[in-house]
Amino acid sequence: MENGFEPVMIGFTCNWCSYRAADLAGTSRVKYPPNVRLIRLMCSGRLDPTFVLKALSAGADGVMITGCHPGECHYLEQNYKAMRRVMLLKRTIAQMGIEPERVKLVWASAAEGIHLAHEITNFVDEIKALGPLDWPTAPRRRALEEIEQLEVEEVPA
Amino acid sequence: MSTENGRKENGRERIGVYVCHCGTNIAGVVDVKEVARWSKEQLGHRGVVIARDDKFMCSSLGQELIEHDIKKEGLTRVVVAACSPHLHEKTFRTACSRAGLNPYLCELTSIREQVSWVTSDKKVATEKSKAMISGAVERVRYHEPLDPLKVPINESTLIVGGGIAGIQSALEIANAGHPVYIVEREPSIGGHMAQFDKTFPTLDCAACILTPRMSEVGTHPNIHMLTWSEVEQVDGYVGNFTVTIRQKARYINTDDCTGCGICVEKCPKKVIDSEFEVGIGYRKAVYTPFAQAVPKYPVIDDENCIYFEKGTCKACEKFCPTNAIDFEQEDELITLEVGNIVLATGFDLFDARRIPQYGYGRLANVFTSLEFERMANAAGPTEGAIVMRDGHTVPESVGIVHCVGSRDRNYNNYCSSICCMQSLKFAHLVSERTGAQVYNFYIDIRTPGKDFDEFYQRVLEEETLFVRGKVAEVTDATRLPGEEGKLIVQVEDTLAGKQRRIPVDMVILSAGLEPRRDADDVARQFGISCSSAGWFTEKHPKLDPVATMTEGVFIAGCVSGPKDIPASVAQGSAAAARVVSYIEQGELSLEPVRASIEEAMCSGCRICNDLCPYNAIDFDEQLMVSEINSALCQGCGTCVAACPAGAISGTGFSDAQVLAQIEGLLMLNLEEPAVMAEPV
C-alpha cells in the first residue's frame, strides 16, 4: 500500500476444516500476507462474539472467522449458528461506529488451502483500503468530528 | 495424575519455549535463534524461563530436551513453535507426560504451516513467529491439567446395511468372537451385488461368490440378522449406544416357516417387482426377493396382498404346511445395546429419467444399467437372454452410454468410478451372447484398477466400437434412410471432430451412483456429516477412511462415495478391524475437550438445550438447571459461546484461553505486566 499501512488481523479457524486448510496452504507453499494471525477453535460455533470485540478493541484492524462449508460442519450444523452470530455481530459493530466489513466470514474446507490463502489475501487488501481501526479512539474521534461539522441552525428563543 | 505439576511457583508459571528449525523448513525463512532470544527476553515477565531452538524438536533428542527441562528446571508449561498440532501435538504431549507434566499443559504453535511455508519475507516471517509464540505463551498460562475421559466399550456391534460391505464387516467381527447385529431394510441381505450378473474384470458370477457369504452370515452363531427392519432411533455414545429398531411385520412367523415356498406358489396376486427386478420382472404379493435369499422366509407385501385389500383370499394361509402365516402380526420395536456401529447403507442408482433427452421411461428400448444386469442374469426375468423390451427380439446393435448423471455439472460433478468398467463388462456380455454390434459412447475411459486395463484391451479386441463424446440425445425421430425403427444416438465424435448419428436397436444407460435418498436423515440420526454431494464424510479421507468424526460410528462401502466390490469389501474389513480394536481395548480414552455447566451460575434459561447437535444437554426439572452429559459432548463449544450467564465452560478452549491468546497475538503482553489479567 502506498501509505505503508500493514494491518494486524486475527483469524478464527475451526479445527476440522479451515485450520486444516491453513495447514494445506502451508504444505502447498501458497504464499499469502502475514497480517492474519490464526487462533484455533474446535468449531466456528465456538466463536463467542466477545472474542471478535476483544480482538478489535485490543488492536486488531480486522477479524476473519472461518469454518466448514454450510452442510459440511464437523459438528453437523454449528457453522450455521456461527453464521447467525456473525450477521448479528456485524450489525452490532456498525452501531458502535465500526465498519462491518472489518469482520468477515469465510468458508473453507480442509481441501481448500488455496481458497483460504486467496480469501486471506483479499481480506488483507480490503482492510488496507479501510485503514487502521484504532478502536475505540478513532470511531469516537470521527463521531465527534461529524458532530462538529454539523451546521446547527440557531433557533431564536 | 497432575496434582504436583501444573502448579505455579510463587504464583508464577515457569514456561519453556522451544523453537524448531525443522531442518531448513522453518529456519530457512524464520530467524529461529532471534525468535528464541526474543521470547526469553521479552516474555520473561510473562513466565518464560527457558527458550531454546533445536534442529528437529520432534526428534528423540528434541523431545529429551523438553523432558530434561521439565525435570531439571521445573517447567509448569511448555510451548513448542514448530509444525501443525495435527502432526505433532501428540508427540510433544507424550514427551511432557513422560517427564511427569500433564500433557494438556503443552501448546503447539504452527510456525511452519502458518509462517515459514507461506511467507517469503524473512523479516516479517520472524515477526509473525514472535507474535504467534506470544499468543501461545499467553494461552498456555490458562491451560489446566486434564485427564482423558474413559468410557467402557460394549462388546456388541450394530451393522446397518446387509450389502457386501456390511456382510464383510459382520463376518470379520463375528469371527473375532464378538456379537453382531445386522439390520437390513429389504427382506434379504445381499444388497446391490445380489442383483448383478457378472463382476468385472474377472467375470465371475456375482451370486456364486456372494451367496456363500450370505449363508455364512445366516448361520453364524455370533450374528443376529434383523431383515425387513430399519433403525428408528440412536442414543448414546461410543461404547454405549442404545439403538431402537423397527422390525416391519412380515406376516410370517419365522419360528415356524421352513421357507418351502408353497405360499409364493399359491399366491394369486402378481405384482411388478420394482425393487429387486427394478421393474422389469414380476413377483407375488408374498415373496422372497430372489431364490438364494437369506433369510429364507418370505414377506407378505401388505400394499398388494388381496387379503389386505379386500379382506378375503388367505390362499397362503390355507396351503402353508406349518401354519406360519400370521395376518395379525404387527411391527415390532427392538432395543439393542451396542458399543460400535458400522454404516454400510450403500448407494442409489442415478435416476436416468432426470435426463429426458436420453429417453429413459419414454423410449422402450432404453435400459438402465441395473435393468441390464437383471436381464443378463440367468436368474432374472429373461433368464439371461439379452432381448429388447418386447421380451423376444434380440438386438443387432447396442449403444452403451457412459457417465449418465456423472461428470456432468447439471447432475453430479463426481466420477462414479465403476461405470467405465461396468460398461465394458456390458459390451463384452452383449457381444458374447448376441453377436450384436456394440458402441461405447464415452468421455474418458478410466480403468485404474487391478486387471482393469487388460479387460479394456480385451473388449477392444472384440471389435466393440468406441466413440469419444458425450451423447447429446437418444431419439426415435428418424431422418435418414436406415434409421427406421431404430433408436438414433446423436453424438459429437470428438476424436474425428464431427457429429454422428448412430442407429441402434437398444441403448443401455450406464447410470452413476448417488447417495441414498435418505442419506441426510441417516447422517443426522447417527450424528455424522455428509459432503455437499451427500456422501458420508470420513474422519480423514486418506488416513482414516472408515472412521467418522463421531467416535464409534464407522462407515464402509459406497456410503462414503462410489466404489467397486473389492474396495467395498476392503472397507468392510477395515471398519471391522477398527471396531475389534475398540472392543479389545475394553475402554476408550476420549479427548477431554468437553463443555460443562457451573450449576450455581445456570439460570435455567435453556438457550443451550436446543443448540447441541448431539442432544448432550439435558434440563434438570428438579434443580431447574441444564446439565451436560460429558460422554455425549463432542466439544464443539457452541453452547459455551451462547450461554448468556457464562455458566458453561469448555475445557481446552476456555474463554480465558482464547482471550489471552488474542492479547498475546496482538503483543499487548509486551507492555507493563499490570495491564494483563492474571490467571485465576
Interface residues (C-beta under 8 A of the other chain):
Chain A: V8 I10 W16 Y19 R20 A22 D23 A25 G26 T27 R29 V30 K31 Y32 P34 R37 L38 I39 R40 L41 M42 C43 G45 R46 L47 D48 P49 T50 F51 K54 A55 A58 G59 A60 H69 G71 E72 C73 H74 Y75 L76 E77 Q78 K81 R85 A117
Chain B: S84 P85 H86 S110 R112 E113 Q114 V115 W117 V118 T119 S120 D121 V124 A125 E127 K128 A131 M132 G135 R524 G527 S529 C530 S531 S532 T537 M549 V593 L611 P613 Y614 Q634 G635 C636 G637 T638 V640 A641 A642 G650 G652 F653 D655 V658 L659 Q661 I662 E663 L665 L666 L668
